[in-house]
Every structure is written in C-alpha cells, then in structure tokens.
Amino acid sequence: MVRPARHRGGFLLVDVLVGTVLIGIALGGILAVSTRALSMQREAGELRQAGMVADEIMSTIHAYGLESYTKVIRPSGSGSEPFERFSYEVSTRTRGAGEADEVRVVVSWQSATGQPRSFVLDALIAPRLGDEPDPNRRPPETIER
C-alpha cells in the first residue's frame, strides 16, 4: 500500500519569515551607514569652507605684510559673502628682529547639528625686508619703439 505524501506547508512560511527578517536587518544597516555618510559629507564641506576662509585671510596677511594687513581686513569679524556664518580671529606674535612672526587664524562656526566647531591655521611669516612701499619702475631713459 502506498501512502500519500504529506505536504509541509509550514516550512515555506518559516523560510519567508527568516528571509524577511534578514532583508530588514540588511536594509537597517544600509540606512544607518548612508545616514552617517551624509553627515560626514556635510561636516567635510563645512571644514573645507572654513579652510577657504582661513586661507583667504592668511593670503591677505602674507600679501600686505604683518604691519599693514589691518588696512584691508579687521583682526576679527565674520566672513564675506557667501561665508557669513563663519567668524574669524587673527592673532599675531612678533618673535624678534630677523625672525619669522607667528600668525594664527581661528575660524569658528555653528555646525548643522548645532555644535560649535573651529578650524585653526598657524603659520610663520618672514618679515618683508627691503621692500619699498612704492618703487619707481620707470626705466632711466625713455625707450623709443
């Protein structure tokens, strides 16, 4: 006598439930990683912008010299457009005759998460020895062409 085969319908249901749980765990992990990646990308963008503000200020100090950069920019203030949300402070220290002066630019801002952040740029700038304020660049004799 042949026995009829039993159907195991419950086994298929367990497979579906286990698969659903595994897919849910995987999607949760992907969501957490992508959220963190977006947050880190935003922080990197803010840090890059702060570096641009500090570099612009340091370039101005280097171009005009430590003695006269305050004619162009203030020692502290906020960034120019489009960097208004960044504030900066410049501090200098003269080390002595013939030695490089210390310059520190601190850029501060409020991050997107509301936490205070800052970027510090330190540099040594050599004194501008021998520069004439407005050199005469005319040739001694007129050149005929």
Secondary structure as GFF3:
##gff-version 3
##sequence-region A 1 145
A	DSSP	alpha_helix	9	64	.	.	.	ID=ss1
A	DSSP	three_ten_helix	69	71	.	.	.	ID=ss2
A	DSSP	beta_strand	76	78	.	.	.	ID=ss3
A	DSSP	beta_strand	87	93	.	.	.	ID=ss4
A	DSSP	beta_strand	101	110	.	.	.	ID=ss5
A	DSSP	beta_strand	116	125	.	.	.	ID=ss6
###
